[in-house]
């Protein structure tokens, strides 16, 4: 297998993937842009070390990133060389395991995505399976047992050199605040190999769920089980808890786990609300969860903060990238009303930035004149004592920096873009199929 890993075509495919992912430098400080030059000069040495089993991965750089709940998550960043090799190994191993993975595992697999997982969950709920076992694995990537994982790998990977290389990556120390910390369990969240290894580990859970004939959806370490009664849900929840604890040695976050009804359940950023279509009692449509709305608004706030040193065109470009990425993901949800409200708030934020940029009263007066305001109003409005946010919502800017003028500068309302990409707007949301999003 190590020869398949080192195959020139496989390595170049891995290189392109690592470059497209970009990412930060590891402990050696080497950026992605220098990887090709490094490989050109050191390819023979690296290949020789890999074939002889002498290659030693460098330590992983530990970086804490903030979570939405105020806590932090430890991200492990391997060096770009290790990321390339992990990607190359992952591409070869994935072929061997892909046929074993179950149909209702949607995370980090070819031709599968989060929207398909959400639509499958909606299908179960609208079929009457409305008692949901929602299980949250506690720090899954930090708790993976190396012995169990390596045993699962050995079933398909018989190459001792490849297994030894994976073991070295799993055992590589992590550098946190300048101190090297040994790792006896866990898969570094941030390495190219970790999504595949998590699927290999949790495929054992999928097999158990299939064995019991259960309806479930799994996306990486997020999974939920759908039943028709509260009693059945409790019984299944207890048995799966014991399976995870005893067989896979994975702890559960009891605070975030429980039995949910659809209105109290979220999956991958989506929530569910009842539809009020005549003759369709018990059906649910998709909406965006409150947490996802808050996250989006925080991102938009940062981009449109008046003190952020950006030109107007730069702000518009960043807004477009953020909004389009978010809407492409949540295009299946019913969000027209909230988007209309958000667009109005966002336009006022942009007007506030413009007003702040004008700064001095005389410059404000001249700009208001250019926008078609008469002399008297331009003078009085430029000397107003109202705060900037109040001005942005007042006729001073609403009647001058109009929607049409913003459009000419490249602004596009989120609702306008959403209406372009959401083909379901003229049909009930619960009638959609997976073909809509493929």
C-alpha distance (Angstrom), angle and dihedral (degrees) to the residues before:
residue distance angle dihedral
X1 . . .
X2 3.80 . .
X3 3.82 88.1 .
X4 3.81 90.0 54.8
X5 3.80 88.4 50.7
X6 3.81 91.9 50.9
X7 3.79 94.0 44.9
X8 3.83 107.2 129.8
X9 3.82 93.6 -126.6
X10 3.82 92.5 49.4
X11 3.82 91.9 48.4
X12 3.83 92.9 49.0
X13 3.80 90.4 49.2
X14 3.82 88.8 51.3
X15 3.82 90.5 47.5
X16 3.81 92.3 53.5
X17 3.79 90.6 49.3
X18 3.82 93.8 50.0
X19 3.81 91.1 48.1
X20 3.82 92.6 48.6
X21 3.82 90.1 49.9
X22 3.83 88.9 53.5
X23 3.80 103.6 -172.9
X24 3.79 132.9 162.5
X25 3.79 128.9 -65.5
X26 3.80 119.9 -92.8
X27 3.80 129.2 -132.5
X28 3.82 91.9 -58.6
X29 3.81 92.1 58.2
X30 3.82 93.3 -128.5
X31 3.84 111.3 148.9
X32 3.81 122.2 -144.4
X33 3.83 92.1 -107.8
X34 3.83 90.4 65.9
X35 3.81 95.3 50.2
X36 3.82 97.0 91.1
X37 3.81 93.2 52.0
X38 3.82 90.7 47.3
X39 3.82 91.8 50.4
X40 3.81 91.6 48.6
X41 3.81 90.7 55.8
X42 3.82 98.6 38.1
X43 3.81 106.6 29.2
X44 3.81 96.8 108.1
X45 3.81 93.1 47.6
X46 3.85 92.7 49.1
X47 3.82 92.4 47.2
X48 3.82 91.1 49.1
X49 3.82 92.3 50.1
X50 3.81 91.5 48.5
X51 3.83 93.6 49.6
X52 3.81 91.9 48.6
X53 3.82 94.0 44.2
X54 3.83 91.6 -118.2
X55 3.81 99.0 116.2
X56 3.83 112.6 121.0
X57 3.81 118.4 -163.0
X58 3.78 117.2 -137.2
X59 3.79 122.5 -118.0
X60 3.80 119.9 -79.8
X61 3.79 119.9 -111.6
X62 3.81 110.2 -125.9
X63 3.81 115.1 -145.8
X64 3.80 124.0 177.9
X65 3.80 114.2 -141.6
X66 3.83 124.0 -170.6
X67 3.80 120.7 -105.6
X68 3.80 125.6 -147.9
X69 3.83 91.1 -107.7
X70 3.80 92.3 60.2
X71 3.81 95.0 -101.5
X72 3.81 126.2 107.0
X73 3.79 134.1 -115.6
X74 3.81 121.9 -145.7
X75 3.79 110.6 -126.9
X76 3.81 119.1 -164.5
X77 3.81 115.3 -146.3
X78 3.83 115.3 -167.4
X79 3.79 119.9 -159.6
X80 3.81 115.3 -86.5
X81 3.83 90.6 -108.2
X82 3.81 91.2 54.3
X83 3.81 89.9 45.1
X84 3.80 89.5 54.4
X85 3.81 93.0 49.0
X86 3.81 92.5 45.1
X87 3.79 89.9 51.0
X88 3.82 90.4 49.7
X89 3.83 91.9 49.5
X90 3.81 91.8 44.8
X91 3.81 92.6 53.5
X92 3.80 91.4 55.5
X93 3.82 96.6 42.5
X94 3.82 94.2 45.3
X95 3.81 90.8 64.6
X96 3.81 90.7 58.4
X97 3.80 95.5 48.5
X98 3.81 102.0 35.7
X99 3.82 95.0 81.7
X100 3.82 89.9 53.1
X101 3.80 95.4 53.6
X102 3.79 116.7 101.6
X103 3.83 124.4 -112.2
X104 3.80 95.5 -114.2
X105 3.80 95.5 57.2
X106 3.81 105.9 98.4
X107 3.80 106.2 166.8
X108 3.82 122.6 109.8
X109 3.78 95.8 -15.9
X110 3.82 130.1 126.6
X111 3.82 115.5 -90.4
X112 3.81 91.7 5.6
X113 3.78 129.9 103.5
X114 3.78 145.2 169.5
X115 3.83 93.5 -94.9
X116 3.79 90.8 60.9
X117 3.80 89.8 52.5
X118 3.82 90.9 50.9
X119 3.82 92.5 48.3
X120 3.82 90.9 50.3
X121 3.82 89.8 51.6
X122 3.82 89.5 50.0
X123 3.80 90.0 49.3
X124 3.81 91.4 54.2
X125 3.82 92.4 47.2
X126 3.80 93.3 48.8
X127 3.81 89.1 49.0
X128 3.81 89.9 61.8
X129 3.81 100.9 -93.9
X130 3.79 93.8 126.3
X131 3.81 102.7 145.6
X132 3.79 102.5 86.5
X133 3.79 126.8 -164.3
X134 3.79 102.0 -147.2
X135 3.82 110.9 -169.8
X136 3.79 123.0 -176.4
X137 3.80 116.2 -162.0
X138 3.80 110.8 -139.3
X139 3.83 110.5 -119.9
X140 3.81 90.3 -30.5
X141 3.81 97.3 -176.3
X142 3.81 90.3 50.7
X143 3.82 94.8 48.2
X144 3.82 104.2 49.0
X145 3.81 109.8 130.1
X146 3.82 109.4 -127.6
X147 3.81 95.1 -151.8
X148 3.81 93.7 54.2
X149 3.81 92.2 44.5
X150 3.81 94.0 49.3
X151 3.83 90.8 48.5
X152 3.81 89.3 53.9
X153 3.79 90.6 48.4
X154 3.81 92.1 49.9
X155 3.81 90.7 61.8
X156 3.81 90.2 70.1
X157 3.81 105.2 14.7
X158 3.81 110.4 66.8
X159 3.81 96.1 164.2
X160 3.85 107.2 109.2
X161 3.82 92.7 -159.2
X162 3.83 92.6 55.3
X163 3.81 92.5 45.0
X164 3.81 91.4 48.4
X165 3.81 89.6 50.2
X166 3.83 92.1 51.3
X167 3.80 90.3 47.2
X168 3.81 90.1 53.3
X169 3.80 91.0 51.6
X170 3.80 90.7 49.8
X171 3.81 91.7 49.8
X172 3.82 96.7 42.7
X173 3.83 110.3 124.6
X174 3.79 120.7 -115.6
X175 3.81 123.4 -129.7
X176 3.81 110.2 -135.0
X177 3.80 119.4 176.3
X178 3.80 91.3 -22.2
X179 3.84 95.4 -48.9
X180 3.79 125.9 107.4
X181 3.82 112.1 -130.2
X182 3.82 122.4 -164.7
X183 3.80 117.4 -126.0
X184 3.80 119.9 -145.2
X185 3.81 96.7 164.9
X186 3.78 139.8 14.2
X187 3.79 137.5 59.8
X188 3.84 115.5 -105.4
X189 3.79 107.3 -108.0
X190 3.78 103.0 -134.6
X191 3.80 101.3 42.7
X192 3.85 119.4 112.6
X193 3.82 90.7 -123.4
X194 3.82 97.8 53.2
X195 3.86 98.1 80.3
X196 3.81 91.4 53.5
X197 3.81 93.2 44.7
X198 3.81 90.4 49.8
X199 3.82 90.1 52.5
X200 3.81 90.9 49.0
X201 3.81 90.4 51.6
X202 3.80 96.8 44.1
X203 3.79 93.3 43.1
X204 3.81 84.1 81.3
X205 3.80 87.3 61.0
X206 3.82 90.0 49.0
X207 3.80 90.2 53.0
X208 3.80 90.9 51.9
X209 3.80 91.5 50.1
X210 3.81 90.9 48.1
X211 3.79 89.9 48.1
X212 3.81 89.8 56.3
X213 3.81 91.1 46.6
X214 3.80 94.0 -120.7
X215 3.78 130.1 160.1
X216 3.78 109.2 -124.2
X217 3.80 145.1 149.6
X218 3.80 125.1 -146.9
X219 3.79 129.6 -174.3
X220 3.83 108.8 177.9
X221 3.83 104.7 -58.2
X222 3.84 94.3 -15.3
X223 3.79 110.9 94.4
X224 3.79 138.8 156.2
X225 3.81 135.1 -174.9
X226 3.83 123.7 -144.2
X227 3.82 123.5 -145.4
X228 3.82 138.8 165.0
X229 3.81 100.0 -126.3
X230 3.78 139.4 37.1
X231 3.83 91.4 -126.8
X232 3.82 91.9 54.8
X233 3.80 90.8 46.2
X234 3.81 92.4 53.8
X235 3.78 92.6 47.2
X236 3.81 92.5 49.7
X237 3.80 92.5 43.5
X238 3.80 91.4 55.7
X239 3.81 94.0 47.7
X240 3.82 93.0 48.7
X241 3.80 90.4 47.0
X242 3.82 89.8 56.0
X243 3.81 91.8 45.4
X244 3.81 92.0 53.0
X245 3.80 92.4 45.1
X246 3.81 99.0 44.5
X247 3.82 104.8 29.4
X248 3.81 104.6 31.1
X249 3.84 98.7 21.4
X250 3.80 91.4 -133.4
X251 3.83 119.0 147.3
X252 3.81 122.6 -138.3
X253 3.78 126.2 -134.9
X254 3.82 98.7 -125.4
X255 3.81 93.5 -169.5
X256 3.80 92.7 60.0
X257 3.81 97.3 36.1
X258 3.79 127.0 81.5
X259 3.79 148.7 104.0
X260 3.82 111.5 -56.8
X261 3.77 138.0 -169.5
X262 3.83 115.2 -141.7
X263 3.83 94.6 -102.3
X264 3.83 89.9 56.5
X265 3.79 95.8 42.2
X266 3.81 129.8 92.4
X267 3.77 128.6 -176.0
X268 3.81 124.7 -170.1
X269 3.80 92.4 -21.9
X270 3.83 95.8 -45.6
X271 3.79 127.5 111.6
X272 3.81 133.5 -168.5
X273 3.81 131.9 -124.3
X274 3.84 128.6 178.2
X275 3.79 117.0 -99.0
X276 3.78 118.7 -130.3
X277 3.77 98.8 -148.7
X278 3.80 113.7 139.3
X279 3.80 112.0 -104.1
X280 3.81 93.9 12.6
X281 3.78 102.2 96.0
X282 3.81 115.7 166.3
X283 3.80 95.2 26.0
X284 3.80 122.8 128.5
X285 3.77 132.9 -156.6
X286 3.78 129.0 -154.1
X287 3.79 124.3 -100.4
X288 3.79 133.8 169.0
X289 3.81 114.8 -95.2
X290 3.81 119.3 -114.5
X291 3.81 91.0 -115.6
X292 3.82 91.2 56.5
X293 3.81 91.8 50.2
X294 3.80 91.0 50.4
X295 3.81 91.2 48.6
X296 3.82 91.9 51.1
X297 3.80 92.9 47.9
X298 3.81 91.1 51.0
X299 3.82 90.7 53.3
X300 3.81 92.0 48.4
X301 3.81 90.2 48.2
X302 3.80 91.7 55.4
X303 3.81 92.0 50.1
X304 3.84 93.6 47.4
X305 3.79 97.4 40.5
X306 3.81 107.0 132.1
X307 3.83 92.8 -135.7
X308 3.82 93.9 52.3
X309 3.82 105.8 111.2
X310 3.82 98.7 -124.6
X311 3.77 135.0 122.1
X312 3.80 118.6 -119.4
X313 3.82 91.8 -106.6
X314 3.82 91.0 51.5
X315 3.79 90.5 51.6
X316 3.80 91.3 50.0
X317 3.82 91.5 50.4
X318 3.82 93.0 49.3
X319 3.80 91.0 46.6
X320 3.78 90.8 50.9
X321 3.82 93.1 50.6
X322 3.82 93.4 46.3
X323 3.81 95.8 43.9
X324 3.80 95.9 45.1
X325 3.81 93.4 47.9
X326 3.81 91.3 49.6
X327 3.81 94.3 44.9
X328 3.81 93.3 47.5
X329 3.79 88.0 57.2
X330 3.82 96.2 44.1
X331 3.80 97.3 36.4
X332 3.82 91.5 117.2
X333 3.82 93.9 61.6
X334 3.79 127.5 91.2
X335 3.82 101.3 -116.2
X336 3.82 108.0 136.4
X337 3.80 95.2 118.7
X338 3.78 95.8 48.7
X339 3.80 92.3 44.2
X340 3.81 91.3 54.7
X341 3.80 89.9 52.8
X342 3.82 92.1 45.1
X343 3.81 92.1 50.1
X344 3.81 91.2 55.3
X345 3.81 90.8 50.3
X346 3.81 91.5 47.2
X347 3.82 93.9 50.5
X348 3.80 89.6 52.5
X349 3.82 89.1 51.0
X350 3.80 89.2 54.3
X351 3.80 91.8 48.1
X352 3.80 89.1 50.7
X353 3.83 89.8 53.3
X354 3.81 90.7 51.1
X355 3.83 92.6 48.1
X356 3.80 90.5 49.1
X357 3.83 90.5 48.8
X358 3.82 91.3 54.7
X359 3.83 88.5 58.8
X360 3.82 106.6 166.2
X361 3.84 121.8 67.5
X362 3.80 94.3 -124.3
X363 3.79 92.0 53.7
X364 3.80 89.8 48.1
X365 3.82 90.0 51.7
X366 3.81 93.2 51.1
X367 3.80 92.8 47.3
X368 3.82 92.0 48.8
X369 3.82 88.5 52.1
X370 3.80 90.0 52.0
X371 3.79 88.3 52.7
X372 3.80 91.6 57.2
X373 3.82 103.8 -95.1
X374 3.79 117.3 142.3
X375 3.82 121.3 -112.3
X376 3.80 97.7 -101.7
X377 3.81 96.5 48.1
X378 3.79 92.3 41.9
X379 3.81 90.7 54.9
X380 3.81 96.1 45.2
X381 3.81 94.4 43.1
X382 3.81 92.7 48.9
X383 3.83 89.3 55.1
X384 3.81 96.1 46.5
X385 3.79 118.5 137.3
X386 3.77 93.2 -147.8
X387 3.79 117.0 118.2
X388 3.79 118.9 -103.2
X389 3.82 95.2 -106.0
X390 3.81 90.8 50.7
X391 3.82 90.4 49.6
X392 3.84 90.8 50.7
X393 3.82 89.7 58.4
X394 3.81 95.7 41.1
X395 3.84 129.6 85.9
X396 3.82 88.0 -99.1
X397 3.84 90.8 80.3
X398 3.81 103.6 10.1
X399 3.83 90.8 64.3
X400 3.81 94.7 41.1
X401 3.80 107.2 35.1
X402 3.79 92.3 45.9
X403 3.78 128.9 179.3
X404 3.80 89.2 -104.4
X405 3.81 91.9 54.8
X406 3.81 91.2 48.0
X407 3.80 89.8 51.7
X408 3.79 90.8 53.6
X409 3.79 88.1 57.2
X410 3.82 91.6 53.9
X411 3.81 102.3 -90.6
X412 3.80 116.8 145.3
X413 3.79 122.1 -174.0
X414 3.79 114.6 -120.1
X415 3.80 90.0 -129.9
X416 3.82 90.6 55.7
X417 3.80 92.2 52.7
X418 3.82 91.5 43.9
X419 3.81 91.3 54.5
X420 3.81 89.4 53.6
X421 3.80 95.9 53.4
X422 3.83 101.9 33.7
X423 3.82 106.3 82.1
X424 3.81 91.9 173.9
X425 3.82 96.4 70.6
X426 3.80 93.3 105.2
X427 3.81 96.4 47.3
X428 3.82 135.6 58.1
X429 3.81 108.8 -86.4
X430 3.80 94.9 -131.2
X431 3.83 91.7 62.4
X432 3.80 94.2 64.6
X433 3.80 121.6 110.5
X434 3.77 133.5 -150.3
X435 3.82 89.0 -98.9
X436 3.80 87.8 74.2
X437 3.78 92.8 70.8
X438 3.77 105.2 31.4
